[in-house]
Amino acid sequence: MEKEALHIALGIDPEGKKEILGFWINPSDLSNSCELIINDLKERAIKEVLLFIADGPSGIREKIKKYYPTADFQSCIIHAE
């Protein structure tokens, strides 16, 4: 049985309302999968992202900046250094 990674994007609007923006099952947790997810969000008209919180696979900060240049990045609490 192959391992797969489940990615969930949760958005919070300025009023504090939470919404699941999408979920993706990928064969691995590599940064290429993350770029596909970020691109998918951009293509679905998610216009402004202030903060991404993720586990921080290699190169994710650069991939975020490619699609959302003003967004900040924070490692999730479990993966924070």
C-alpha positions as CSV (number, residue, x, y, z in Angstrom):
1,M,0.0,0.0,0.0
2,E,1.4,3.4,-1.0
3,K,1.4,6.4,1.3
4,E,-0.5,9.5,0.2
5,A,-0.6,13.0,1.6
6,L,-3.8,14.8,2.3
7,H,-3.6,18.6,2.0
8,I,-6.4,20.8,3.3
9,A,-6.6,24.6,2.6
10,L,-8.5,26.6,5.2
11,G,-9.3,30.2,4.6
12,I,-10.3,32.8,7.2
13,D,-11.9,36.0,6.1
14,P,-11.5,39.4,7.8
15,E,-14.6,38.8,9.9
16,G,-13.1,35.5,11.2
17,K,-15.4,33.2,9.1
18,K,-13.6,29.9,8.3
19,E,-14.0,28.1,5.0
20,I,-12.5,25.0,3.5
21,L,-11.0,26.2,0.2
22,G,-10.1,22.7,-1.0
23,F,-8.5,19.4,-0.3
24,W,-6.0,17.4,-2.4
25,I,-4.7,13.9,-2.1
26,N,-1.2,13.6,-3.6
27,P,1.1,10.6,-3.8
28,S,3.7,12.4,-1.7
29,D,4.3,15.5,0.5
30,L,6.9,17.0,-1.9
31,S,7.1,20.7,-2.7
32,N,5.9,20.0,-6.3
33,S,2.5,18.9,-4.8
34,C,2.4,22.2,-2.9
35,E,3.0,24.2,-6.0
36,L,0.1,22.5,-7.7
37,I,-2.1,23.3,-4.8
38,I,-1.1,27.0,-4.6
39,N,-1.6,27.3,-8.4
40,D,-5.0,25.7,-8.1
41,L,-6.0,28.2,-5.4
42,K,-4.8,31.1,-7.7
43,E,-6.7,29.7,-10.7
44,R,-9.9,29.5,-8.6
45,A,-9.7,33.2,-8.0
46,I,-8.3,33.2,-4.4
47,K,-7.0,36.8,-4.9
48,E,-5.4,37.8,-1.6
49,V,-3.6,35.6,0.9
50,L,-2.0,37.3,3.9
51,L,-0.5,34.2,5.5
52,F,0.3,30.6,4.6
53,I,0.9,28.2,7.5
54,A,2.4,24.9,6.4
55,D,4.9,22.2,7.4
56,G,7.5,23.8,5.1
57,P,8.6,21.4,2.4
58,S,11.7,22.5,0.6
59,G,11.2,25.5,-1.6
60,I,7.6,26.3,-0.4
61,R,8.3,29.9,0.5
62,E,9.5,30.6,-3.1
63,K,6.5,28.9,-4.6
64,I,4.2,30.9,-2.4
65,K,5.9,34.2,-3.4
66,K,5.6,33.2,-7.1
67,Y,1.8,33.1,-6.9
68,Y,1.1,35.4,-3.9
69,P,4.1,37.8,-3.6
70,T,2.7,39.8,-0.6
71,A,1.9,36.7,1.5
72,D,3.8,35.8,4.6
73,F,4.8,32.2,5.5
74,Q,4.8,30.6,8.9
75,S,5.8,27.0,9.8
76,C,3.1,25.2,11.6
77,I,3.6,24.7,15.3
78,I,4.4,21.1,15.0
79,H,7.2,21.8,12.4
80,A,8.5,25.1,13.8
81,E,12.2,25.2,14.5
